[in-house]
Amino acid sequence: MENKEIKDLIKVFDDSSLSEIKIKDESFSIHLSKQINSAPIATISAPAPVATPMVASSAPTLPAQSDTPVASNGLQVKSPMVGIYYSSANPNAKPFASAGDIIKKGKPLAIIEAMKIMNEIDAEYDMKILKVLVENGGAVEFDMALFEVEKA
């Protein structure tokens, strides 16, 4: 990543409502975090040799699931980004979350692939999945509802 791209990323991040973002690929990683109303703190690591390709379980975690009340007295977990929705770490694995499942805070709900980076979406609180609203492998938009849930 070039210096101008890093500066542009920091500017966009600083102007956003996100409090933290991590981006990592085979030869570059950056971690930006900030407190509301303060300047971003950036950590950039130098390229390092990678023995194995990145897998979803080591993917960065992004904050920013929002809860919006829906008609059934449930809440919606929404996508924090545009990308491709995956219900599990690989095609043969059991989905992270299915209708009726109880998911504990911090456990993965799904993976969204954006720009060849796998972003794990974690539960922000203990929840029961009422309905999965997205098809595995389908495209998702920013702020699109992924799950209908209720607090457990």
C-alpha positions as semicolon CSV with decimal commas, in nm:
position;residue;x (nm);y (nm);z (nm)
1;M;0,000;0,000;0,000
2;E;0,139;0,339;-0,098
3;N;0,177;0,632;0,145
4;K;-0,099;0,829;-0,030
5;E;-0,338;0,533;0,000
6;I;-0,256;0,502;0,371
7;K;-0,313;0,875;0,426
8;D;-0,644;0,857;0,235
9;L;-0,750;0,554;0,440
10;I;-0,667;0,733;0,767
11;K;-0,864;1,042;0,651
12;V;-1,171;0,834;0,558
13;F;-1,144;0,640;0,886
14;D;-1,108;0,960;1,088
15;D;-1,421;1,104;0,923
16;S;-1,619;0,782;0,979
17;S;-1,814;0,666;1,284
18;L;-1,602;0,349;1,312
19;S;-1,388;0,322;1,623
20;E;-1,155;0,051;1,492
21;I;-1,056;-0,120;1,168
22;K;-0,798;-0,388;1,088
23;I;-0,684;-0,473;0,736
24;K;-0,440;-0,753;0,663
25;D;-0,316;-0,939;0,360
26;E;-0,007;-1,147;0,282
27;S;0,237;-0,855;0,280
28;F;0,069;-0,570;0,466
29;S;-0,140;-0,502;0,772
30;I;-0,281;-0,187;0,927
31;H;-0,480;-0,139;1,247
32;L;-0,655;0,193;1,308
33;S;-0,842;0,274;1,627
34;K;-0,975;0,589;1,784
35;Q;-1,185;0,714;2,065
36;I;-1,477;0,932;1,970
37;N;-1,359;1,294;1,925
38;S;-0,991;1,200;1,914
39;A;-0,730;1,145;1,644
40;P;-0,677;0,798;1,500
41;I;-0,391;0,579;1,618
42;A;-0,230;0,379;1,338
43;T;-0,017;0,067;1,362
44;I;0,142;-0,052;1,041
45;S;0,355;-0,363;1,021
46;A;0,624;-0,433;0,763
47;P;0,583;-0,711;0,510
48;A;0,649;-1,055;0,652
49;P;0,673;-1,392;0,481
50;V;0,351;-1,589;0,499
51;A;0,374;-1,968;0,512
52;T;0,003;-2,037;0,466
53;P;-0,281;-1,836;0,316
54;M;-0,503;-1,637;0,550
55;V;-0,804;-1,833;0,670
56;A;-1,133;-1,698;0,794
57;S;-1,059;-1,789;1,156
58;S;-0,771;-1,541;1,160
59;A;-0,967;-1,271;0,981
60;P;-0,994;-0,925;1,130
61;T;-1,297;-0,846;1,334
62;L;-1,487;-0,532;1,261
63;P;-1,721;-0,358;1,498
64;A;-2,033;-0,188;1,381
65;Q;-2,330;-0,413;1,389
66;S;-2,633;-0,200;1,447
67;D;-2,956;-0,306;1,608
68;T;-3,278;-0,176;1,464
69;P;-3,614;-0,282;1,607
70;V;-3,834;-0,479;1,367
71;A;-4,203;-0,568;1,376
72;S;-4,159;-0,909;1,544
73;N;-4,005;-0,755;1,860
74;G;-3,668;-0,883;1,736
75;L;-3,357;-0,694;1,636
76;Q;-3,162;-0,696;1,313
77;V;-2,789;-0,752;1,282
78;K;-2,680;-0,546;0,981
79;S;-2,381;-0,568;0,751
80;P;-2,105;-0,319;0,834
81;M;-1,978;-0,330;0,474
82;V;-2,040;-0,426;0,113
83;G;-1,920;-0,773;0,020
84;I;-2,002;-1,141;-0,017
85;Y;-2,176;-1,314;0,277
86;Y;-2,050;-1,655;0,393
87;S;-2,231;-1,850;0,664
88;S;-1,926;-2,062;0,755
89;A;-1,546;-2,065;0,739
90;N;-1,548;-2,309;0,446
91;P;-1,812;-2,472;0,224
92;N;-1,808;-2,803;0,416
93;A;-1,827;-2,648;0,765
94;K;-2,140;-2,605;0,975
95;P;-2,285;-2,249;0,953
96;F;-2,184;-2,016;1,236
97;A;-2,550;-1,922;1,298
98;S;-2,879;-2,083;1,193
99;A;-3,239;-2,010;1,289
100;G;-3,297;-2,119;1,650
101;D;-2,929;-2,108;1,752
102;I;-2,817;-1,926;2,066
103;I;-2,497;-1,731;1,994
104;K;-2,281;-1,600;2,277
105;K;-2,130;-1,250;2,274
106;G;-1,805;-1,241;2,076
107;K;-1,877;-1,559;1,878
108;P;-1,884;-1,539;1,497
109;L;-2,213;-1,496;1,312
110;A;-2,082;-1,482;0,954
111;I;-1,795;-1,378;0,730
112;I;-1,813;-1,098;0,477
113;E;-1,549;-1,098;0,207
114;A;-1,455;-0,750;0,087
115;M;-1,161;-0,681;-0,142
116;K;-1,026;-1,036;-0,093
117;I;-1,021;-0,987;0,287
118;M;-1,233;-1,212;0,508
119;N;-1,406;-1,005;0,779
120;E;-1,558;-1,199;1,066
121;I;-1,882;-1,052;1,201
122;D;-1,914;-1,128;1,572
123;A;-2,213;-1,115;1,807
124;E;-2,217;-0,797;2,016
125;Y;-2,433;-0,962;2,285
126;D;-2,585;-1,303;2,365
127;M;-2,859;-1,361;2,108
128;K;-3,102;-1,610;1,963
129;I;-3,114;-1,625;1,583
130;L;-3,477;-1,592;1,473
131;K;-3,414;-1,582;1,100
132;V;-3,118;-1,574;0,860
133;L;-3,204;-1,307;0,602
134;V;-2,917;-1,361;0,355
135;E;-2,828;-1,652;0,129
136;N;-2,480;-1,807;0,161
137;G;-2,253;-1,670;-0,112
138;G;-2,486;-1,377;-0,180
139;A;-2,385;-1,015;-0,218
140;V;-2,464;-0,782;0,074
141;E;-2,478;-0,405;0,092
142;F;-2,374;-0,172;0,372
143;D;-2,640;-0,163;0,646
144;M;-2,830;-0,458;0,492
145;A;-3,006;-0,682;0,747
146;L;-2,826;-1,018;0,783
147;F;-3,013;-1,172;1,076
148;E;-3,328;-1,117;1,274
149;V;-3,239;-1,184;1,639
150;E;-3,356;-1,137;1,995
151;K;-3,138;-1,081;2,299
152;A;-3,085;-1,400;2,493
